[in-house]
Amino acid sequence: QVLLVESGGGLVQAGGSLRLSCAASGRTFSSYVMGWFRQAPGKERKFVATIKRSDSSTYYTDSVKGRFTISRDNAKNTVYLQMNSLKPEDTAVYYCAASGSTWSRFATITRDYDYWGQGTQVTVSS
């Protein structure tokens, strides 16, 4: 069992930055693939970014490439999402997720993941 707790959300103006953090419980954090998803009101939850456990390689949805950076600190059991040049369309609840499975591909769909955090609200004003 892994407990995930997100923090760092808030209200920011367009063009601003936020850094989300996701703290994980347990001593096997380094064995999990980690991901960030987001869900806007009335819409389905969508993939944002993922980071592998092996080589920490990363993958992003096209709309955030060049603006967002996912990283992990296995010593702190934490995964981060640095968000720069924020746009109003980035407004959503952001969720952290963990997968204990081995993937030959990047894990980009919700059913790839076993554990989810409670979410943190990010609001970008124009």
Secondary structure, 3 states (H helix, E strand, C coil): CCCEEEECCEEEECCCCEEEEEEECCCCHHHCEEEEEEECCCCCCEEEEEECCCCCCEEECHHHCCCEEEEEEHHHCEEEEEECCCCHHHCEEEEEEEECCCCCCCCCCHHHCCEECCCEEEEEEC
